[in-house]
Amino acid sequence: MVEKTREIEVTNRDRGSVGYIIPDLGNLNRQFESGETKTITFEELEKLAWIPGGKYILDNCLVIHDEEAVNELLNGVEPEYYYSKEDIKRLLTTGTIEEFLDCLDFAPEGVKNLVKDMAMELPLNDVAKRQAILDKMGFDVTKALELKAIAEPEEEKVETSKRRAAAPSKTTEAAPARRVIKKVEKSE
């Protein structure tokens, strides 16, 4: 049994901010920005698990960095629960297709969102893994990368500058001068 006063590190692994209010703790209002880690008590986590939506937040959005607390609050989790960005990058670049499929089948939503984001950032070049993401999550990495390429401004192209062959003549700002002078003969 985990002591209620034990302090535990908790990280928001979701791409957006995560927040909750716990009425039993004096309307405690806690906000986590994406990637932010905070140290909170086990009692707060326990009370979060009891409020509507709290269990979802603990399962999918936050990662609790204390195995004993995870076992007590979530009744154990799959190994994918603890996946970090580095773990996902390894899966996307050098992991086997079987490991990757297990991740897509058993990982919480926060990890799956990281998979999508990192597949775009790297970008993911493995066609079989792109297809697995499409089949399991309905996210088409290939199409998303194509759209991203269209939406991003093209890198500035180096244009050859135009240069004059001769230096321009220096003229004063006087009245315009004639270019052609015609002689008109008067008839008598």
BELURTA-V495884 format. One record per residue. RES is the residue in one small letter. PSI is psi in radians with two decimals (NA if undefined). OMEGA is omega in whole degrees, -180 to 180 (999 if undefined). D_CENTER is the distance of its C-alpha to the mean C-alpha in Angstrom with 2 decimals. Layout:
BEGIN
res={RES RES}
psi={PSI PSI}
omega={OMEGA OMEGA}
d_center={D_CENTER D_CENTER}
END
This chain:
BEGIN
res={m v e k t r e i e v t n r d r g s v g y i i p d l g n l n r q f e s g e t k t i t f e e l e k l a w i p g g k y i l d n c l v i h d e e a v n e l l n g v e p e y y y s k e d i k r l l t t g t i e e f l d c l d f a p e g v k n l v k d m a m e l p l n d v a k r q a i l d k m g f d v t k a l e l k a i a e p e e e k v e t s k r r a a a p s k t t e a a p a r r v i k k v e k s e}
psi={2.25 2.37 2.46 -0.46 -0.07 2.31 2.33 2.38 2.35 2.35 2.43 2.00 -0.01 2.80 -0.25 -3.11 2.65 2.32 2.79 2.78 2.28 1.83 -0.63 -0.26 0.70 0.69 0.77 2.18 1.99 2.32 2.35 2.18 2.84 2.19 -0.05 2.45 2.34 2.71 2.09 2.91 2.74 -0.63 -0.73 -0.75 -0.72 -0.78 -0.59 -0.70 -0.40 -0.35 2.72 2.27 -0.20 -0.71 -0.69 -0.76 -0.78 -0.67 -0.71 -0.52 -0.66 2.67 2.20 2.17 0.92 1.86 -0.69 -0.75 -0.71 -0.80 -0.67 -0.70 -0.66 0.10 0.73 2.69 2.89 2.74 -0.50 -0.33 -0.63 0.02 2.32 3.11 -0.65 -0.70 -0.74 -0.71 -0.73 -0.76 -0.76 -0.61 -0.78 -0.11 2.74 2.82 -0.56 -0.77 -0.73 -0.75 -0.67 -0.72 -0.83 -0.51 -0.63 -0.17 2.64 2.88 -0.68 -0.69 -0.72 -0.66 -0.67 -0.66 -0.82 -0.85 -0.79 -0.51 -0.53 -0.69 -0.73 -0.92 2.80 2.13 -0.18 1.96 -0.66 -0.68 -0.63 -0.75 -0.66 -0.70 -0.72 -0.82 -0.75 -0.57 -0.13 0.34 2.09 1.71 -0.73 -0.86 -0.71 -0.70 -0.64 -0.80 -0.64 -0.71 -0.63 -0.70 -0.54 2.40 2.49 2.59 2.52 2.21 2.46 1.99 2.54 2.29 2.58 2.32 2.52 2.52 -0.57 2.65 2.49 2.55 2.59 2.11 2.70 2.90 0.63 -3.05 2.59 2.46 2.65 2.55 -0.60 2.33 2.11 2.41 2.26 2.15 2.41 2.40 2.52 NA}
omega={-178 177 -178 -178 -180 178 -173 176 -180 -178 173 180 -179 -178 178 178 180 180 177 176 179 -178 -177 179 178 -178 177 180 -177 178 175 172 -179 179 -177 177 177 175 -179 -177 176 180 179 178 180 180 175 -179 -177 -178 179 -179 -178 180 178 180 -179 -179 -166 -173 -178 172 -179 -176 178 -174 -180 178 178 -180 -179 -176 -173 -179 179 -180 175 -180 -178 178 -175 -176 177 177 180 178 -179 178 178 179 -178 -175 -174 -179 178 179 179 177 -178 178 176 178 -178 -180 -170 -177 174 -177 180 178 179 176 176 178 179 -178 -177 176 178 -177 -172 -14 180 -178 -178 -177 -180 179 175 -180 179 178 178 -178 -174 -174 180 -179 -178 -178 -178 -179 179 178 177 180 178 180 179 -176 -179 178 179 177 -178 179 179 -180 175 -178 178 179 178 176 179 178 179 179 -179 178 177 -178 179 179 -180 -180 178 178 -179 178 180 175 179 179 -179 177 -176 999}
d_center={37.05 34.48 35.91 34.55 34.34 32.29 29.22 26.06 22.65 19.85 16.08 13.44 11.02 9.57 6.43 9.36 12.67 15.37 18.99 22.44 26.09 28.80 32.23 34.20 32.97 34.16 31.26 28.79 25.58 22.57 19.05 16.08 13.07 9.72 10.81 14.28 17.39 20.71 24.14 25.87 29.04 29.57 31.51 28.53 26.52 29.63 30.11 26.49 27.16 30.18 28.74 27.48 23.82 23.90 24.14 21.07 19.08 20.60 20.09 16.54 14.59 16.36 17.65 21.20 22.29 25.90 27.19 30.33 28.57 26.23 29.38 31.19 28.56 26.91 29.87 28.05 24.77 23.76 22.63 19.09 18.80 18.60 16.03 13.85 11.03 14.14 15.80 13.17 13.11 16.89 17.04 15.18 17.29 20.60 20.81 23.40 22.83 24.64 22.33 19.32 21.18 22.07 18.50 17.80 21.11 21.12 17.70 16.78 14.27 11.75 12.04 11.94 8.63 7.38 9.66 8.33 4.77 7.06 9.70 8.23 7.54 10.99 12.09 13.93 17.59 19.38 20.76 21.89 18.49 17.06 20.08 19.62 16.15 17.93 20.95 19.50 16.59 17.57 14.40 15.66 13.47 16.36 16.66 13.01 13.29 16.64 15.55 12.87 15.82 18.07 16.03 15.44 18.72 20.79 21.47 24.67 27.53 30.44 33.39 36.93 38.60 41.89 44.84 48.33 51.08 53.49 53.10 53.54 56.97 57.32 58.85 59.67 58.55 62.04 62.99 61.82 64.28 65.67 64.52 67.66 71.14 73.61 77.26 78.98 82.72 84.95 87.66 91.08}
END
